[in-house]
Amino acid sequence: MKCKMTHGLIGLMLVAMLAPVSPALAGESLPSPQQSGGMSLFEALKKRSSAAGGDFSLAEITREELSTILWATSGLNREGTGWTVPMGRGVPPYCRVYVAANDGVFLYDWKNHSLEQVSKENIKGKIGKQSFVKKAFFSLIFVSDGASLAQFNDEEVSKAFGQIAIGAMTQNTYLACAALKIGARYIHGINKDEIIRALRLPQGDEPLALMLIGK
């Protein structure tokens, strides 16, 4: 009996080892982001550019690279409260970042620096108005959080705060990608209805932009 159990456990272990690993694992913490060394800020500013639509290939972006990009985009960079982008009244980020990948869509949890799967659908080819959008290895989807922005009690002010935050986030994404030698491209022409459907966004949340990242 003991021998049979041992063989069974070994078999399960082999199956687990041979199973394909997703580049973005649902519900798991991301690796620690790179926060030192590498390219200088001024060199990254000099190299910051938008990749041409046809430049994206199928080269993989590692989870370590994705971790650094997401942390730079909106991550918690000081104990307690403090993010890599300005937030009005010091509240937690009122703009969410989703990662569209081949194996689904994942919500970035800035507090725990992790990814949570919200859909198993590959929507990369549906979310942008340009045909090359689907070629990027990942697409970051920026969505304003209507519930959080409601605290400002003024629709125009809320809209401005959301757009300013996403502007800062996307610039951070550009700089992180430049430092990592990864292509990036800001996309304003998006299919909002498709994103709202795929992510099941509540009323008041608004998709505002995409950032394509790939090598």
Backbone as CSV, one residue per row, in Angstrom:
resi,resn,N_x,N_y,N_z,CA_x,CA_y,CA_z,C_x,C_y,C_z
1,MET,0.838,-1.211,0.000,0.000,0.000,0.000,0.866,1.252,0.000
2,LYS,1.909,1.238,0.852,2.808,2.382,0.940,3.488,2.638,-0.387
3,CYS,3.894,1.552,-1.080,4.566,1.693,-2.363,3.635,2.322,-3.394
4,LYS,2.339,1.881,-3.405,1.381,2.419,-4.359,1.147,3.914,-4.107
5,MET,1.061,4.281,-2.825,0.847,5.690,-2.485,2.028,6.539,-2.928
6,THR,3.253,5.997,-2.749,4.460,6.725,-3.140,4.477,6.960,-4.644
7,HIS,4.142,5.900,-5.407,4.112,6.044,-6.865,3.058,7.058,-7.286
8,GLY,1.909,7.035,-6.575,0.851,7.985,-6.904,1.285,9.419,-6.671
9,LEU,1.971,9.675,-5.559,2.443,11.025,-5.250,3.478,11.485,-6.261
10,ILE,4.357,10.563,-6.648,5.381,10.916,-7.643,4.715,11.279,-8.964
11,GLY,3.667,10.512,-9.320,2.960,10.804,-10.563,2.327,12.170,-10.546
12,LEU,1.692,12.536,-9.419,1.078,13.854,-9.301,2.116,14.960,-9.391
13,MET,3.266,14.736,-8.778,4.331,15.733,-8.822,4.827,15.934,-10.240
14,LEU,4.962,14.841,-11.001,5.424,14.957,-12.377,4.416,15.715,-13.230
15,VAL,3.133,15.440,-13.023,2.104,16.158,-13.771,2.171,17.642,-13.483
16,ALA,2.353,17.995,-12.201,2.428,19.413,-11.824,3.638,20.087,-12.435
17,MET,4.764,19.334,-12.483,5.990,19.916,-13.037,5.872,20.138,-14.537
18,LEU,5.125,19.254,-15.217,5.033,19.347,-16.669,3.916,20.268,-17.134
19,ALA,3.021,20.660,-16.220,1.903,21.527,-16.615,2.417,22.887,-17.028
20,PRO,1.831,23.500,-18.065,2.271,24.824,-18.512,2.023,25.877,-17.451
21,VAL,2.936,26.805,-17.337,2.831,27.868,-16.345,2.445,29.161,-17.033
22,SER,1.397,29.791,-16.555,0.948,31.055,-17.133,1.916,32.155,-16.780
23,PRO,2.136,33.129,-17.689,3.020,34.246,-17.369,2.439,35.148,-16.297
24,ALA,1.135,35.067,-16.045,0.514,35.859,-14.991,-0.410,34.938,-14.222
25,LEU,0.015,34.526,-13.027,-0.711,33.528,-12.269,-1.750,34.178,-11.372
26,ALA,-2.996,33.715,-11.477,-4.097,34.310,-10.723,-3.910,34.095,-9.237
27,GLY,-4.159,35.137,-8.470,-4.161,35.019,-7.028,-2.799,34.842,-6.396
28,GLU,-1.729,35.026,-7.126,-0.394,34.860,-6.571,0.355,36.178,-6.567
29,SER,1.173,36.356,-5.550,1.979,37.565,-5.473,2.987,37.595,-6.606
30,LEU,3.253,38.790,-7.084,4.278,38.965,-8.104,5.656,38.950,-7.451
31,PRO,6.705,38.655,-8.214,8.059,38.758,-7.656,8.335,40.189,-7.222
32,SER,9.293,40.366,-6.348,9.662,41.714,-5.903,10.117,42.539,-7.099
33,PRO,9.629,43.770,-7.223,10.020,44.597,-8.373,11.445,45.111,-8.236
34,GLN,12.081,45.373,-9.338,13.403,45.989,-9.324,13.270,47.436,-8.869
35,GLN,14.022,47.817,-7.842,13.929,49.164,-7.300,15.285,49.850,-7.186
36,SER,16.306,49.247,-7.730,17.642,49.855,-7.684,18.447,49.353,-8.873
37,GLY,19.545,50.059,-9.136,20.413,49.674,-10.238,19.757,49.943,-11.579
38,GLY,20.300,49.348,-12.613,19.726,49.502,-13.942,20.003,50.862,-14.548
39,MET,19.218,51.216,-15.538,19.376,52.453,-16.288,19.061,53.665,-15.411
40,SER,19.800,54.747,-15.614,19.527,55.961,-14.850,18.230,56.608,-15.323
41,LEU,17.646,57.434,-14.475,16.402,58.118,-14.822,16.570,58.959,-16.081
42,PHE,17.670,59.692,-16.168,17.855,60.585,-17.313,18.086,59.816,-18.607
43,GLU,18.738,58.667,-18.501,18.913,57.837,-19.688,17.563,57.268,-20.127
44,ALA,16.737,56.873,-19.140,15.405,56.357,-19.463,14.550,57.435,-20.121
45,LEU,14.663,58.676,-19.627,13.928,59.784,-20.237,14.363,59.995,-21.687
46,LYS,15.667,59.860,-21.919,16.193,60.041,-23.271,15.696,58.944,-24.204
47,LYS,15.556,57.729,-23.690,15.166,56.593,-24.521,13.648,56.388,-24.573
48,ARG,12.897,57.112,-23.751,11.447,56.950,-23.701,10.839,57.269,-25.061
49,SER,10.063,56.337,-25.600,9.444,56.533,-26.913,8.273,55.585,-27.056
50,SER,7.446,55.824,-28.063,6.333,54.926,-28.367,6.773,53.935,-29.434
51,ALA,6.615,52.670,-29.139,6.969,51.636,-30.107,5.999,51.683,-31.284
52,ALA,6.512,51.449,-32.468,5.644,51.383,-33.646,4.730,50.174,-33.535
53,GLY,3.535,50.291,-34.078,2.568,49.216,-33.955,3.053,47.882,-34.464
54,GLY,3.844,47.896,-35.513,4.320,46.642,-36.084,5.544,46.065,-35.409
55,ASP,6.061,46.766,-34.386,7.300,46.319,-33.752,7.092,45.205,-32.741
56,PHE,5.877,45.017,-32.263,5.662,44.024,-31.219,5.767,42.623,-31.796
57,SER,6.498,41.770,-31.091,6.676,40.384,-31.519,6.078,39.471,-30.454
58,LEU,6.350,38.192,-30.570,5.833,37.222,-29.602,6.816,36.935,-28.481
59,ALA,7.896,37.724,-28.383,8.877,37.503,-27.321,8.218,37.684,-25.957
60,GLU,8.512,36.782,-25.053,7.857,36.771,-23.746,8.373,37.873,-22.831
61,ILE,7.458,38.473,-22.104,7.813,39.366,-21.011,7.717,38.550,-19.729
62,THR,8.772,38.506,-18.953,8.795,37.667,-17.765,7.930,38.260,-16.655
63,ARG,7.605,37.432,-15.697,6.828,37.904,-14.543,7.644,38.915,-13.742
64,GLU,8.974,38.762,-13.734,9.824,39.735,-13.045,9.726,41.103,-13.718
65,GLU,9.747,41.114,-15.043,9.625,42.376,-15.778,8.234,42.989,-15.596
66,LEU,7.202,42.162,-15.678,5.843,42.656,-15.470,5.688,43.219,-14.067
67,SER,6.287,42.557,-13.089,6.241,43.022,-11.705,6.795,44.434,-11.582
68,THR,7.945,44.678,-12.187,8.579,45.995,-12.116,7.741,47.045,-12.832
69,ILE,7.184,46.692,-13.991,6.365,47.643,-14.752,5.122,48.040,-13.962
70,LEU,4.438,47.065,-13.358,3.217,47.364,-12.615,3.515,48.166,-11.353
71,TRP,4.613,47.837,-10.683,4.981,48.609,-9.487,5.291,50.053,-9.873
72,ALA,6.022,50.241,-10.951,6.333,51.598,-11.397,5.071,52.340,-11.813
73,THR,4.125,51.642,-12.386,2.908,52.268,-12.889,2.072,52.885,-11.781
74,SER,1.821,52.138,-10.709,0.979,52.690,-9.639,1.246,52.069,-8.276
75,GLY,2.354,51.389,-8.133,2.595,50.612,-6.932,2.839,51.418,-5.674
76,LEU,2.686,50.732,-4.544,2.955,51.320,-3.237,4.470,51.392,-3.050
77,ASN,5.012,52.605,-2.915,6.471,52.734,-2.819,6.947,53.288,-1.479
78,ARG,6.019,53.499,-0.551,6.376,53.903,0.815,5.480,53.181,1.803
79,GLU,5.984,52.934,3.012,5.193,52.234,4.017,3.901,52.982,4.291
80,GLY,2.835,52.229,4.466,1.564,52.863,4.785,0.889,53.386,3.543
81,THR,1.010,54.676,3.308,0.425,55.277,2.105,1.505,56.023,1.340
82,GLY,1.449,55.940,0.064,2.417,56.613,-0.799,2.622,55.809,-2.049
83,TRP,2.288,56.421,-3.196,2.327,55.695,-4.454,3.268,56.383,-5.429
84,THR,3.547,55.700,-6.508,4.461,56.260,-7.498,3.785,57.290,-8.388
85,VAL,2.509,57.581,-8.139,1.793,58.638,-8.870,1.031,59.497,-7.861
86,PRO,0.782,60.780,-8.183,0.060,61.651,-7.243,-1.411,61.258,-7.153
87,MET,-1.948,61.288,-5.940,-3.354,60.989,-5.721,-3.981,62.089,-4.872
88,GLY,-5.071,62.668,-5.342,-5.744,63.741,-4.621,-6.198,63.314,-3.243
89,ARG,-5.957,64.176,-2.246,-6.354,63.941,-0.848,-5.670,62.729,-0.238
90,GLY,-4.667,62.205,-0.881,-3.918,61.088,-0.320,-4.688,59.788,-0.228
91,VAL,-5.772,59.665,-0.991,-6.568,58.440,-0.943,-5.903,57.356,-1.778
92,PRO,-6.252,56.082,-1.535,-5.697,55.006,-2.368,-6.016,55.251,-3.840
93,PRO,-5.226,54.710,-4.736,-5.423,54.953,-6.165,-6.865,54.750,-6.605
94,TYR,-7.407,55.775,-7.274,-8.783,55.688,-7.767,-8.802,55.365,-9.255
95,CYS,-7.704,54.798,-9.723,-7.620,54.280,-11.089,-7.035,52.877,-11.007
96,ARG,-7.708,51.923,-11.600,-7.259,50.533,-11.547,-6.519,50.164,-12.831
97,VAL,-5.627,49.197,-12.693,-4.861,48.700,-13.836,-5.153,47.218,-14.005
98,TYR,-5.620,46.867,-15.191,-5.858,45.467,-15.552,-4.805,45.051,-16.571
99,VAL,-4.441,43.779,-16.543,-3.473,43.232,-17.489,-4.193,42.245,-18.400
100,ALA,-4.264,42.567,-19.690,-4.851,41.652,-20.668,-3.737,40.771,-21.229
101,ALA,-3.887,39.469,-21.054,-2.876,38.505,-21.483,-3.536,37.444,-22.354
102,ASN,-2.728,36.544,-22.884,-3.277,35.483,-23.724,-4.226,34.579,-22.952
103,ASP,-3.967,34.410,-21.658,-4.774,33.486,-20.855,-5.809,34.181,-19.984
104,GLY,-6.153,35.414,-20.312,-7.198,36.078,-19.562,-6.842,37.502,-19.174
105,VAL,-7.657,38.051,-18.277,-7.459,39.419,-17.801,-7.256,39.373,-16.292
106,PHE,-6.296,40.177,-15.811,-5.914,40.154,-14.410,-5.939,41.576,-13.842
107,LEU,-6.457,41.708,-12.638,-6.468,42.995,-11.943,-5.225,43.105,-11.074
108,TYR,-4.506,44.228,-11.215,-3.327,44.456,-10.387,-3.752,44.987,-9.023
109,ASP,-3.353,44.284,-7.983,-3.600,44.693,-6.598,-2.349,45.419,-6.110
110,TRP,-2.408,46.766,-6.108,-1.222,47.562,-5.758,-0.801,47.341,-4.304
111,LYS,-1.753,47.073,-3.426,-1.435,46.944,-1.999,-0.643,45.673,-1.718
112,ASN,-1.056,44.571,-2.328,-0.394,43.282,-2.108,0.573,42.921,-3.223
113,HIS,0.689,43.800,-4.210,1.547,43.575,-5.373,1.309,42.175,-5.935
114,SER,0.069,41.966,-6.357,-0.325,40.659,-6.877,-1.321,40.836,-8.010
115,LEU,-1.637,39.723,-8.659,-2.603,39.721,-9.759,-3.781,38.827,-9.394
116,GLU,-4.977,39.299,-9.704,-6.185,38.517,-9.480,-6.905,38.348,-10.814
117,GLN,-7.149,37.110,-11.204,-7.797,36.869,-12.493,-9.272,37.247,-12.425
118,VAL,-9.712,38.036,-13.406,-11.116,38.454,-13.463,-11.827,37.883,-14.686
119,SER,-11.064,37.346,-15.626,-11.649,36.740,-16.822,-10.637,35.776,-17.432
120,LYS,-11.124,34.701,-18.032,-10.259,33.753,-18.721,-10.241,33.996,-20.230
121,GLU,-10.898,35.060,-20.653,-11.017,35.376,-22.075,-9.821,36.186,-22.564
122,ASN,-9.311,35.846,-23.742,-8.260,36.652,-24.373,-8.947,37.777,-25.141
123,ILE,-8.878,38.995,-24.606,-9.582,40.126,-25.218,-8.629,41.085,-25.928
124,LYS,-7.376,40.710,-26.069,-6.387,41.639,-26.624,-6.755,42.136,-28.017
125,GLY,-7.414,41.296,-28.796,-7.763,41.694,-30.151,-9.058,42.484,-30.242
126,LYS,-9.727,42.722,-29.115,-11.035,43.374,-29.123,-11.042,44.747,-28.454
127,ILE,-9.994,45.085,-27.720,-10.062,46.262,-26.851,-9.551,47.545,-27.493
128,GLY,-8.836,47.438,-28.591,-8.306,48.618,-29.267,-8.854,48.748,-30.677
129,LYS,-8.821,49.959,-31.210,-9.353,50.203,-32.548,-8.320,49.952,-33.641
130,GLN,-7.046,49.781,-33.256,-6.006,49.492,-34.239,-5.741,47.989,-34.264
131,SER,-5.480,47.461,-35.438,-5.303,46.011,-35.585,-4.068,45.490,-34.852
132,PHE,-3.054,46.336,-34.687,-1.808,45.864,-34.074,-1.897,45.729,-32.556
133,VAL,-2.983,46.197,-31.935,-3.111,46.127,-30.476,-2.965,44.690,-29.977
134,LYS,-3.511,43.744,-30.713,-3.483,42.343,-30.284,-2.078,41.739,-30.314
135,LYS,-1.121,42.413,-30.966,0.230,41.858,-31.092,1.067,42.016,-29.829
136,ALA,0.716,42.972,-28.968,1.509,43.195,-27.757,1.398,41.988,-26.834
137,PHE,2.470,41.672,-26.142,2.440,40.516,-25.235,1.447,40.761,-24.109
138,PHE,1.440,41.973,-23.554,0.455,42.383,-22.559,-0.131,43.730,-22.967
139,SER,-1.385,43.944,-22.607,-1.987,45.264,-22.712,-2.449,45.672,-21.324
140,LEU,-1.994,46.840,-20.859,-2.460,47.364,-19.581,-3.703,48.207,-19.854
141,ILE,-4.776,47.920,-19.146,-6.040,48.638,-19.312,-6.237,49.536,-18.094
142,PHE,-6.384,50.834,-18.345,-6.529,51.799,-17.259,-8.004,52.189,-17.121
143,VAL,-8.535,52.006,-15.912,-9.953,52.236,-15.655,-10.117,53.153,-14.454
144,SER,-10.893,54.220,-14.621,-11.161,55.097,-13.482,-12.216,54.452,-12.585
145,ASP,-12.028,54.570,-11.277,-12.905,53.959,-10.282,-13.980,54.968,-9.887
146,GLY,-15.188,54.789,-10.424,-16.257,55.744,-10.189,-16.611,55.910,-8.730
147,ALA,-16.614,54.814,-7.965,-16.974,54.882,-6.545,-15.970,55.719,-5.761
148,SER,-14.675,55.542,-6.040,-13.648,56.312,-5.327,-13.671,57.782,-5.730
149,LEU,-13.903,58.049,-7.019,-13.903,59.426,-7.508,-15.130,60.205,-7.042
150,ALA,-16.188,59.498,-6.633,-17.414,60.169,-6.194,-17.190,61.027,-4.957
151,GLN,-16.115,60.778,-4.205,-15.832,61.551,-2.990,-15.589,63.031,-3.294
152,PHE,-15.230,63.348,-4.537,-14.933,64.736,-4.876,-16.191,65.568,-5.118
153,ASN,-17.346,64.907,-5.189,-18.655,65.586,-5.260,-18.780,66.568,-6.425
154,ASP,-18.032,66.335,-7.479,-18.102,67.209,-8.653,-17.670,66.370,-9.849
155,GLU,-18.571,66.209,-10.798,-18.294,65.318,-11.932,-17.081,65.772,-12.736
156,GLU,-16.968,67.082,-12.987,-15.840,67.584,-13.779,-14.522,67.414,-13.033
157,VAL,-14.535,67.690,-11.731,-13.322,67.517,-10.916,-12.930,66.048,-10.874
158,SER,-13.914,65.183,-10.674,-13.636,63.745,-10.625,-13.001,63.254,-11.924
159,LYS,-13.565,63.694,-13.042,-13.048,63.287,-14.345,-11.613,63.764,-14.536
160,ALA,-11.352,65.003,-14.117,-10.001,65.561,-14.249,-9.005,64.784,-13.393
161,PHE,-9.383,64.472,-12.154,-8.488,63.717,-11.273,-8.164,62.352,-11.879
162,GLY,-9.172,61.683,-12.437,-8.938,60.383,-13.036,-7.991,60.459,-14.220
163,GLN,-8.180,61.446,-15.072,-7.334,61.582,-16.253,-5.900,61.971,-15.875
164,ILE,-5.752,62.836,-14.874,-4.409,63.224,-14.424,-3.661,62.021,-13.871
165,ALA,-4.361,61.221,-13.061,-3.718,60.042,-12.477,-3.274,59.062,-13.552
166,ILE,-4.124,58.819,-14.534,-3.773,57.877,-15.586,-2.659,58.433,-16.473
167,GLY,-2.642,59.759,-16.655,-1.525,60.366,-17.383,-0.203,60.103,-16.688
168,ALA,-0.194,60.264,-15.358,1.033,60.001,-14.592,1.391,58.525,-14.630
169,MET,0.388,57.665,-14.517,0.642,56.225,-14.547,1.279,55.792,-15.864
170,THR,0.735,56.264,-16.965,1.251,55.832,-18.261,2.666,56.355,-18.516
171,GLN,2.979,57.531,-18.006,4.356,58.018,-18.144,5.314,57.155,-17.325
172,ASN,4.887,56.734,-16.127,5.708,55.819,-15.343,5.921,54.504,-16.089
173,THR,4.872,54.040,-16.759,4.980,52.809,-17.540,6.013,52.972,-18.653
174,TYR,5.952,54.096,-19.350,6.925,54.372,-20.417,8.365,54.321,-19.884
175,LEU,8.596,54.986,-18.746,9.964,55.059,-18.213,10.450,53.693,-17.745
176,ALA,9.570,52.929,-17.081,9.965,51.596,-16.633,10.282,50.705,-17.823
177,CYS,9.462,50.785,-18.863,9.707,49.969,-20.055,11.006,50.380,-20.752
178,ALA,11.272,51.683,-20.797,12.530,52.140,-21.404,13.724,51.582,-20.638
179,ALA,13.642,51.610,-19.299,14.741,51.114,-18.472,14.939,49.608,-18.653
180,LEU,13.845,48.887,-18.910,13.914,47.437,-19.080,14.118,47.021,-20.537
181,LYS,14.200,48.025,-21.436,14.368,47.782,-22.871,13.190,46.977,-23.439
182,ILE,11.999,47.408,-23.022,10.753,46.810,-23.477,9.956,47.873,-24.218
183,GLY,9.338,47.500,-25.332,8.549,48.452,-26.098,7.250,48.800,-25.393
184,ALA,6.804,50.046,-25.564,5.549,50.500,-24.963,4.864,51.473,-25.910
185,ARG,3.543,51.481,-25.886,2.797,52.406,-26.735,1.466,52.744,-26.074
186,TYR,1.208,54.034,-25.922,-0.054,54.525,-25.359,-1.129,54.472,-26.445
187,ILE,-2.314,53.982,-26.070,-3.436,53.883,-27.002,-4.647,54.585,-26.393
188,HIS,-5.118,55.625,-27.073,-6.303,56.337,-26.600,-7.574,55.836,-27.291
189,GLY,-7.430,55.350,-28.528,-8.575,54.843,-29.273,-8.929,53.433,-28.838
190,ILE,-9.847,53.315,-27.881,-10.172,52.007,-27.310,-11.653,51.695,-27.520
191,ASN,-11.977,50.421,-27.409,-13.365,49.981,-27.493,-13.927,49.869,-26.079
192,LYS,-14.456,50.966,-25.584,-14.908,51.024,-24.192,-15.984,49.997,-23.880
193,ASP,-16.946,49.843,-24.780,-18.049,48.915,-24.528,-17.549,47.484,-24.374
194,GLU,-16.562,47.106,-25.191,-16.009,45.756,-25.109,-15.269,45.552,-23.791
195,ILE,-14.546,46.563,-23.347,-13.824,46.462,-22.077,-14.804,46.374,-20.912
196,ILE,-15.826,47.204,-20.926,-16.836,47.183,-19.861,-17.497,45.805,-19.786
197,ARG,-17.804,45.237,-20.968,-18.427,43.908,-20.998,-17.494,42.840,-20.461
198,ALA,-16.268,42.820,-20.962,-15.330,41.758,-20.600,-14.952,41.806,-19.121
199,LEU,-14.836,43.015,-18.573,-14.413,43.155,-17.179,-15.590,43.260,-16.218
200,ARG,-16.796,43.289,-16.778,-18.019,43.415,-15.967,-17.918,44.634,-15.044
201,LEU,-17.557,45.758,-15.621,-17.345,46.960,-14.820,-18.669,47.521,-14.321
202,PRO,-18.700,47.990,-13.078,-19.925,48.598,-12.551,-20.169,49.968,-13.179
203,GLN,-21.398,50.421,-13.113,-21.740,51.742,-13.645,-20.916,52.809,-12.931
204,GLY,-20.368,53.730,-13.694,-19.529,54.782,-13.127,-18.056,54.570,-13.375
205,ASP,-17.651,53.312,-13.595,-16.260,53.034,-13.942,-16.074,53.270,-15.438
206,GLU,-14.950,53.879,-15.804,-14.743,54.212,-17.209,-13.350,53.809,-17.694
207,PRO,-13.260,52.962,-18.715,-11.958,52.667,-19.332,-11.466,53.921,-20.051
208,LEU,-10.211,54.295,-19.829,-9.693,55.535,-20.393,-8.556,55.348,-21.385
209,ALA,-7.759,54.300,-21.231,-6.595,54.158,-22.113,-6.001,52.757,-21.996
210,LEU,-5.129,52.450,-22.938,-4.348,51.214,-22.921,-2.868,51.577,-22.992
211,MET,-2.042,50.699,-22.452,-0.600,50.749,-22.701,-0.199,49.377,-23.208
212,LEU,0.291,49.314,-24.434,0.779,48.070,-24.979,2.223,47.883,-24.557
213,ILE,2.564,46.681,-24.132,3.963,46.408,-23.787,4.390,45.099,-24.450
214,GLY,5.575,45.094,-25.002,6.083,43.911,-25.669,7.482,44.137,-26.198
215,LYS,8.114,43.070,-26.626,9.491,43.153,-27.113,9.528,42.984,-28.618
